[in-house]
Amino acid sequence: MLTPLFLIGWGRPPPMAFQNPIRMKLLGSTRELLDVDINDSVLLTRPRLIVTNQAELLGPLPAPRHFVEELFGGRTAYDAVASPDRVEMYLLNDRLNDVTLPEIREGPTNVRSPLVRSLSKALLDFETYHWGVRKACSPNYGVKGRFVRGGSVVEVRFCFECDILEVATNGSSRQENFDFNRNVLV
């Protein structure tokens, strides 16, 4: 996948841009500032900003459970995965190569209690995930788990080729990498 990258400089054009007084690199898809190089101290005439109350401004870090709840779509969805009434598993078709196939190849298969506990524990473990890392692959989800608790339904699709899962609940979905607990989830 191509990613738009903007290189902005003041001075010479590439390839000699590394000698410019100022250079910036922006990621076009998110407008994120990736890099700033200021090679001329004359441009820095203001005194440095010293933040003395950094901890107060940032506040406390959220607990790890907060991030997992956010991945699963909130507390209700988290609880549905933590203690579901039932869990169904499905084998999915390879729809990357043939979109005409139906999503489900086989299933549902009801998962028994001991397996449900270990699956829920692995999915809700903060240490399972490689948070915020984006991989250069297109997930080909091969398995789907459906967690049902009362009126709450959480679907988790697994791609074991690239260790990415997708959580779908309440009409929205989120992805995360499960590299650190792959064997348990398999």
URQUIQUI-V110060 format. One record per helix or strand of 3 or more residues. SS is the DSSP state (hx for helix, st for strand). FROM is the first residue (numbers start at 1). LEN is the number of residues. If there is no record, write none. Layout:
# URQUIQUI-V110060
ss=<SS/SS>
from=<FROM/FROM>
len=<LEN/LEN>
This chain:
# URQUIQUI-V110060
ss=<st/hx/st/st/hx/hx/hx/hx/st/st/hx/hx/st/st/st/st/hx>
from=<5/16/22/32/41/54/64/75/86/104/113/126/143/152/164/172/179>
len=<6/4/6/7/3/5/9/8/7/7/11/3/7/8/6/6/7>
